[in-house]
Structures are given as structure tokens and as C-alpha cells.
Amino acid sequence: MSGTRPPGVVGDAPWARRIRARLLESSSMSALDPLPVATSPPKERVAYLDNARYWVMLLVVIGHSLTELVVMDSARGIYTWIYSFHMPFFILISGYTARHYIGDFRQIRRIVSTLIVPYLLVELSLQLITRHYDGSPKNLMILSPQWLGWFLAALFIWRITTPIWRALKYPVTTSIVISLLAGLIEIPNVLALPKVLALLPFWVIGLHMNREIFMRLGDLRIRIASVVVLVTSFVVCQVYAGTWTTQWLLWKDRYSEDPLDASPWGGIVTRGSLLLVGALLTFATLSLIPRGRSITTTLGGRTFYCYLLHGFIIILLDRQFDLWQRLEQYGAASVVGCIVVAVVVANLLMTRPVATLFRPLFEPRLTWLFREAEPPSVRVPVSSIEAATAAAPAEGATQAPVKAP
């Protein structure tokens, strides 16, 4: 019947509208929960997070650029140091920003437009380009990401499972156990599942981070300790990287497989150590990230495009112009040159013209695919309705005047 409403749904009485307004205000404030380091209104981007994205994206591009020079001792140490924490850093930040994911209409639409569509475009393009230069893969493997696409696939899986990790009683412990045990069995590379499971703890830690933790990381004593940790780890990598198997840092092989060749217990201990090192260096780096707004804040808001595009630039410079082969003859100086090229490329790919040009491709609106979102309805608990009804006059009734004693 047209005059009936579902139980628990409040009508348009003035007192009901006031209740709805208070509930909406409360829920929106808890959902925003911006970091205290932001000096901008809540709806704007948080400077601290964009600064963090900028610096970690530099590490990503530098690390990928050094891959071709990793046979050199001077490059191997830097490569090992970067790979020991750059993806844990990136994943933890991504987990923190997704901590309020509940799978509503807007979020689902966002997943399709900014994860699924870019994944298909980038993975298909990179596989075609690689096949042009190397002849492989002979058959396109869209569900088996070969390079950059793995992170988009991982974000997709991690994000849609976020409500599970928010509901568990011991989410971090559970994710660590899954990561350690995943290396014991053969897992197909469908949507980069081996890496998804191996790096899962950093996503779960990010989901359960809060602003108080970020505030504590800004303490002067922690910052000093962080500098010591980062410098020490860098020196250790320079000295011992030549004796380590860097394949561990790719988080995708089974412990018993070549080149890891580890026993079950040895594999668990090694991966557990890498999880600990990755977390330690991630928090050390987070403590040193600038809190204020700067050019890195602006550029950090466009790291999405840099991540998706830098692989194409690296392949072009390597396969078409033999840049890394030309640099290699200069020894240690080639490492510096490679880093300079990577920094320049990364910064160019984070500029506004690049974002403007590629936004329709990597962030399509997809209005033709999705129906219009229905306006959210607020359901008020029956107990609240009864309490408000008892305190409020009936609709259309007039309140009797209060007589003086």
C-alpha cells in the first residue's frame, strides 16, 4: 500500500528529520577520520599521505629501473634495500586509505573504473609489447599478471576482502600465518595470488592503523631512531647484498623452488624476517615523511598515473634505445645515471598534463555501464524511534500551554 512504510524506517516528521540529521553527521565524521597532519578541510586530500605516496613512488620507479643493473654490486645493494620495504610501504598506505571500505555503490564503481579497467589495459598492453621484443608470452595471459598488473590485481582482492579483515578478532596474526604458510604450497599465479597472500600482512596492518600511531611516529626521538635504522639497513645491504638471493624480495616463489631452495622451516623463518624488516623500514620511513604541503604533495596526488605508465617508459628506454646497456659500461656512475633518469621520469609522469591526458583512459566514468546510485536511506533503530516518539508530540498536534503554578 502507498501509505505504509517498512518497519524501522522513519517518515518526514520534524523530529524524525532532526534524528536523521544527527545520525548522518555522526556517521560522516567517523568515516572521514582524517590524519591530524592535514591542514586542509576533510574533503580535500591529506598532505601527509600524498607526500608518502610521492616518495614511495620514487622508490618504485628507481627499483624497477635498477633491475637491469642488478648484476653490478653497486646497483645490487641499492636494489636490495629498496625492495626490502618499498612495496610493504606502498601496501600499508593503500590499506590505511581503504580502511572504511564497505562495498557500497560508489566504492564498487570505483573499483571497476580504477582497478579492473586499468588492469586490463596495462596488462594487455605490456604483454603485447613484451611479445613484440622477446617473443613471449606466446599466448596472452590476462589473469596471470607478468609485471605491473600484479599490484592492481592485489588491490582488487585486498579491497573486496577488507570487511573480513575488519571483522576478525586477530586479523594481523591471521594474515601473518597465511603469509608464512603460503610459501609452503604451489599456488597458481592467477591474479598474482602468491604475492597477494605473501604481502597480505602489510595491507591488514594498514587497515588497522589510526591517526594516533601516525602522531607518535612524528616524535623527535622516533625520527632520530628512524634515521639510524634506515642508514644502518642501507649500509648492511651495500655490504652483504652480494651474498643474498634477491628473489626472496619478489614474494612469489615457493620456498622449495629454485632459486630459493629452502627447507619449510628455513623458508618460514626467512619470510618472517622479511616481514619484520619490511614493517620496521616502513614505519621508519613513515616517521620521516614531511607533514606540510609542498610540491611533493601535489605530485603525490597523481602517483596512480606514474605507476601505470612508468613501465612503458622503462621498456622503451631499454629495448628501443638500449639505455641500460649503454650506462652499464660506466660502472658505478651508471647507477647514479639510472637513478637520475628514474627520478626525472617519475616526476614527469606525476605532472598535471599527464593526469589530464590519461584520466579518461585510466579513470573512466563508465556512465554507460552503471545505473544511477539510489539515494542512501537512513534506518534508525526502533528503540531510538520509540524514545523520540515518546518525547515528541504527535504530528499535527498542538502542545498545551504550560500554566503557571
matplotlib code that plots the C-alpha trace (Angstrom):
import matplotlib.pyplot as plt

x = [0.0, 1.2, 0.7, 2.8, 6.5, 8.8, 9.3, 12.1, 12.1, 11.3, 8.9, 9.1, 8.1, 10.2, 11.6, 12.5, 14.4, 16.3, 17.3, 18.4, 20.5, 22.3, 22.9, 24.2, 26.6, 27.9, 28.5, 30.2, 32.6, 33.7, 34.1, 36.4, 38.7, 41.5, 45.0, 45.8, 48.6, 46.2, 45.7, 43.0, 39.3, 38.3, 37.1, 40.5, 43.4, 45.6, 49.0, 50.9, 49.5, 50.2, 53.8, 54.2, 52.8, 55.3, 58.4, 57.4, 56.6, 60.1, 61.4, 59.2, 60.4, 64.1, 63.8, 62.3, 65.0, 67.8, 66.5, 68.6, 71.8, 71.3, 74.3, 76.5, 77.5, 76.9, 73.4, 72.6, 72.9, 70.5, 68.1, 68.0, 67.5, 64.6, 62.9, 63.1, 60.4, 59.1, 56.1, 55.3, 55.3, 53.0, 50.7, 50.4, 49.5, 46.9, 45.4, 45.1, 43.2, 40.9, 40.0, 36.4, 35.6, 32.2, 31.3, 28.7, 27.7, 30.3, 33.1, 32.2, 32.0, 35.4, 36.9, 35.8, 36.9, 40.3, 41.4, 39.7, 39.8, 43.4, 44.5, 43.1, 44.6, 48.0, 48.4, 47.3, 49.5, 52.6, 52.2, 51.8, 54.9, 56.9, 55.9, 57.0, 60.5, 61.0, 58.5, 56.9, 54.4, 53.1, 49.6, 48.2, 47.6, 45.3, 44.6, 48.3, 49.9, 53.5, 54.7, 53.0, 49.5, 50.0, 49.6, 46.2, 45.1, 46.2, 44.4, 41.3, 41.4, 42.6, 39.9, 36.9, 38.0, 38.5, 35.2, 36.6, 39.8, 37.9, 35.7, 38.3, 39.3, 43.1, 43.4, 47.2, 48.1, 45.9, 47.4, 50.9, 50.1, 48.6, 51.7, 54.1, 52.2, 51.5, 55.2, 54.9, 52.5, 52.2, 49.8, 48.9, 49.7, 46.0, 45.7, 49.1, 47.7, 51.2, 52.2, 48.7, 49.0, 52.6, 52.2, 48.8, 50.0, 51.0, 47.5, 45.9, 48.2, 47.3, 43.6, 44.1, 46.3, 44.9, 45.9, 47.4, 50.1, 51.0, 51.2, 53.6, 55.8, 56.4, 58.1, 61.6, 63.2, 61.4, 62.6, 66.2, 65.9, 64.4, 67.3, 69.7, 67.6, 67.4, 71.1, 72.2, 70.0, 71.3, 74.9, 74.2, 72.6, 75.6, 78.0, 76.0, 73.6, 76.0, 75.6, 71.8, 69.2, 67.2, 64.4, 63.1, 62.1, 59.7, 57.4, 56.1, 58.1, 57.5, 60.2, 61.4, 61.6, 64.8, 66.3, 65.1, 65.9, 64.9, 63.5, 60.0, 61.3, 64.0, 61.5, 59.2, 62.0, 63.3, 59.9, 59.1, 62.3, 61.5, 58.0, 59.6, 62.3, 59.7, 57.5, 60.4, 61.7, 58.2, 57.5, 60.9, 60.2, 56.7, 58.2, 60.4, 57.7, 57.0, 53.7, 53.3, 52.2, 54.7, 55.3, 55.6, 52.0, 50.7, 52.8, 51.9, 48.2, 49.0, 51.1, 48.4, 49.4, 53.0, 52.7, 50.6, 52.9, 56.4, 56.8, 56.2, 58.9, 61.4, 60.7, 61.0, 64.3, 65.7, 64.5, 64.3, 67.3, 69.5, 69.9, 70.8, 73.3, 74.9, 75.0, 76.5, 79.9, 80.4, 80.4, 79.2, 78.4, 75.8, 73.8, 73.8, 72.7, 70.0, 68.6, 68.6, 66.7, 64.2, 63.6, 63.1, 60.7, 58.7, 58.3, 57.2, 54.6, 53.1, 52.5, 49.1, 49.2, 49.9, 47.0, 44.7, 45.6, 45.3, 42.4, 39.7, 41.6, 42.6, 39.6, 36.7, 33.3, 31.5, 28.1, 27.0, 27.8, 26.4, 22.9, 22.4, 23.0, 20.0, 20.0, 21.0, 18.2, 18.9, 17.5, 17.1, 16.9, 13.4, 14.5, 15.5, 12.2, 10.2, 12.2, 11.8, 8.1, 7.6, 9.3, 7.8, 4.2, 2.1, 2.4, -0.2, -1.0, -0.6, 1.2, -1.0, 0.2, 2.0, 0.2, 2.0, 1.7]
y = [0.0, 3.5, 4.8, 2.1, 2.2, -0.7, -1.2, 0.9, 3.5, 7.0, 9.3, 13.0, 14.3, 17.2, 15.3, 12.4, 14.7, 16.0, 12.5, 11.6, 14.8, 13.9, 10.3, 11.4, 14.0, 11.4, 8.7, 11.0, 12.3, 8.9, 7.8, 10.7, 10.4, 12.4, 12.4, 15.3, 16.4, 17.6, 21.4, 21.2, 20.7, 17.0, 16.7, 17.6, 15.2, 14.6, 16.2, 13.6, 10.7, 12.3, 13.1, 9.5, 8.3, 10.6, 9.2, 5.6, 6.1, 7.3, 4.2, 2.0, 3.6, 3.6, 0.0, -1.1, 0.9, -0.8, -4.3, -4.3, -3.4, -5.7, -7.8, -4.9, -4.8, -1.1, -1.5, -4.7, -3.1, -0.2, -2.6, -4.9, -2.0, -0.6, -3.9, -4.8, -2.2, -0.2, -2.4, -3.0, 0.8, 1.2, -1.6, -0.3, 3.2, 1.7, -0.4, 2.6, 4.7, 1.7, 1.1, 2.3, 0.1, -1.5, -2.3, 0.4, 1.5, 4.3, 2.1, -0.8, 1.6, 3.0, -0.5, -1.2, 2.1, 2.5, -1.1, -3.5, -1.3, -0.1, -3.7, -4.9, -2.0, -2.1, -5.9, -6.5, -3.7, -4.8, -8.4, -7.3, -5.1, -7.7, -10.3, -7.8, -7.6, -11.0, -13.3, -14.2, -14.8, -16.6, -16.7, -13.7, -14.5, -11.7, -13.4, -14.0, -10.6, -10.5, -7.3, -4.1, -5.5, -7.7, -4.7, -3.8, -7.4, -7.5, -4.2, -5.7, -8.8, -7.0, -4.3, -6.6, -8.7, -5.7, -6.3, -9.7, -8.3, -5.6, -8.2, -10.8, -10.8, -11.3, -10.0, -9.2, -12.5, -14.4, -12.6, -13.3, -17.0, -17.1, -15.3, -17.8, -20.9, -19.7, -20.3, -24.0, -24.9, -24.5, -21.6, -20.6, -17.1, -16.3, -12.6, -12.8, -14.8, -15.9, -12.3, -11.3, -13.8, -13.2, -9.4, -9.6, -8.6, -5.1, -4.5, -5.7, -3.6, -0.6, -1.3, -1.2, 1.9, 5.0, 8.7, 8.3, 5.9, 8.5, 11.1, 9.0, 8.4, 12.2, 12.2, 13.5, 10.5, 8.1, 10.2, 10.1, 6.3, 6.0, 7.7, 5.3, 2.3, 3.4, 4.3, 1.1, -1.0, 0.7, 0.1, -3.6, -4.0, -2.5, -4.8, -8.1, -7.9, -9.8, -12.9, -12.8, -14.3, -11.2, -13.4, -13.6, -9.9, -10.7, -12.6, -15.0, -18.3, -21.4, -22.0, -25.2, -23.8, -22.6, -20.2, -20.1, -23.8, -23.5, -26.0, -25.5, -24.2, -22.1, -20.6, -19.6, -18.1, -16.1, -14.8, -14.0, -12.0, -10.1, -9.3, -7.8, -5.9, -4.6, -3.4, -1.8, 0.1, 1.1, 2.7, 4.3, 5.9, 7.0, 8.8, 11.0, 11.9, 15.6, 16.7, 20.0, 20.8, 21.2, 20.3, 16.6, 16.8, 17.9, 15.3, 12.7, 13.1, 11.7, 8.6, 6.4, 7.5, 7.2, 3.7, 2.6, 4.4, 4.1, 0.5, 1.5, 4.2, 1.7, -0.9, 1.8, 3.1, -0.4, -2.3, 0.5, 2.7, 0.2, 2.9, 0.5, -1.3, 2.0, 3.0, -0.3, 0.4, 3.4, 1.2, 2.8, 6.0, 4.2, 3.5, 7.2, 7.9, 5.3, 6.8, 10.3, 9.0, 7.3, 10.4, 12.5, 10.0, 9.6, 13.4, 13.9, 11.2, 12.8, 16.2, 17.6, 17.3, 13.5, 13.1, 15.2, 13.2, 9.7, 10.2, 9.3, 6.1, 5.0, 6.5, 6.3, 7.4, 4.3, 6.0, 3.6, 0.6, 1.5, 2.5, 5.7, 5.2, 5.3, 8.0, 6.4, 5.8, 6.1, 3.4, 4.4, 1.7, 1.1, 1.9, 5.4, 5.9, 4.9, 7.2, 10.1, 9.4, 9.4, 12.8, 14.3, 15.5, 13.7, 15.1, 17.8, 18.1, 21.3, 21.4, 22.5, 25.7, 25.4, 27.1, 29.0, 27.5]
z = [0.0, -0.8, 2.8, 4.5, 5.3, 6.1, 9.9, 11.3, 8.5, 9.8, 8.0, 7.4, 10.8, 12.0, 15.0, 12.6, 10.3, 13.3, 14.3, 10.7, 10.5, 13.8, 12.7, 9.3, 10.8, 13.3, 10.7, 8.2, 10.8, 11.8, 8.2, 7.3, 10.2, 8.5, 9.8, 12.2, 10.0, 7.3, 7.3, 4.7, 5.0, 5.4, 1.8, 0.4, 0.1, 3.2, 2.7, 4.7, 2.7, -0.7, 0.5, 1.4, -1.9, -3.8, -2.0, -2.2, -5.9, -6.5, -4.8, -7.0, -10.2, -9.1, -8.1, -11.4, -13.2, -11.4, -12.3, -15.4, -13.5, -10.5, -11.6, -10.6, -6.9, -6.8, -8.0, -6.1, -2.7, -3.5, -5.3, -2.3, 0.2, -1.9, -2.5, 1.2, 2.0, -0.9, -1.6, 2.1, 2.4, -0.6, 0.5, 4.1, 2.9, 0.5, 3.2, 5.5, 2.9, 2.2, 5.9, 5.5, 2.5, 2.9, -0.7, -1.3, -4.8, -5.1, -3.9, -6.3, -9.2, -8.2, -8.1, -11.6, -13.1, -11.3, -10.8, -13.2, -16.3, -15.8, -15.1, -18.4, -20.3, -18.8, -18.6, -22.1, -23.5, -21.6, -22.7, -26.3, -26.1, -24.4, -27.0, -29.7, -28.3, -26.7, -28.5, -25.2, -23.9, -27.0, -25.5, -23.7, -20.0, -18.9, -15.5, -14.8, -14.5, -15.6, -14.1, -13.0, -13.2, -10.1, -7.8, -9.3, -9.0, -5.4, -4.6, -6.1, -3.9, -0.8, -1.1, -1.6, 1.4, 3.6, 5.6, 6.5, 7.9, 9.8, 11.4, 12.6, 16.2, 15.4, 11.8, 11.8, 13.3, 10.9, 7.9, 9.1, 9.4, 5.9, 4.5, 6.1, 5.1, 1.5, 0.6, 1.5, -1.3, -5.0, -5.8, -9.3, -10.4, -11.1, -10.2, -8.6, -5.8, -4.4, -3.9, -2.7, 0.2, 0.9, 1.3, 2.9, 6.5, 5.3, 3.9, 7.1, 9.3, 7.2, 7.7, 11.4, 11.6, 13.2, 13.5, 16.9, 15.5, 12.8, 15.5, 17.6, 14.5, 14.4, 17.8, 17.6, 19.3, 16.9, 14.0, 15.1, 15.6, 12.2, 10.5, 12.3, 11.2, 7.6, 7.3, 9.0, 6.8, 3.7, 4.7, 5.5, 2.1, 0.4, 2.3, 2.2, -0.8, -3.0, -0.8, -0.7, -3.0, -4.1, -5.4, -1.8, -2.2, -5.0, -2.6, -5.2, -5.2, -3.2, -0.5, -2.1, -5.6, -7.4, -6.7, -3.1, -2.4, 1.3, 3.7, 5.0, 8.3, 6.7, 4.3, 7.1, 9.1, 6.1, 5.1, 8.7, 8.9, 5.7, 7.1, 10.2, 8.2, 5.8, 8.7, 10.5, 7.5, 6.5, 9.9, 9.9, 6.6, 7.6, 10.6, 8.3, 5.7, 5.8, 7.3, 5.5, 1.9, -0.8, -4.5, -3.4, -2.1, -5.5, -7.4, -4.8, -5.7, -9.2, -8.4, -9.9, -13.4, -12.7, -11.5, -14.6, -17.1, -15.9, -17.1, -20.6, -20.4, -18.9, -21.6, -24.3, -23.0, -22.5, -25.6, -28.1, -27.1, -25.1, -22.4, -19.6, -21.8, -22.7, -19.0, -17.8, -19.2, -16.9, -13.8, -10.5, -12.3, -14.4, -11.2, -10.4, -14.0, -13.8, -10.6, -12.1, -15.2, -12.9, -10.8, -13.9, -15.4, -12.2, -11.7, -15.3, -15.0, -11.9, -13.7, -14.4, -18.2, -17.9, -15.5, -17.7, -20.8, -19.3, -16.8, -19.3, -20.0, -16.5, -14.6, -17.0, -15.7, -17.1, -17.0, -19.8, -17.6, -14.2, -13.2, -11.2, -7.5, -5.3, -2.6, 0.8, 3.3, 6.9, 9.1, 12.7, 15.4, 16.7, 20.2, 19.1, 17.3, 20.4, 22.6, 20.2, 19.8, 23.5, 23.8, 20.6, 20.1, 17.6, 14.0, 13.6, 17.3, 19.3, 22.6, 25.5, 27.1, 30.4, 33.2, 35.9, 39.3]

ax = plt.figure().add_subplot(projection="3d")
ax.plot(x, y, z, "-o")
ax.set_aspect("equal")
plt.show()
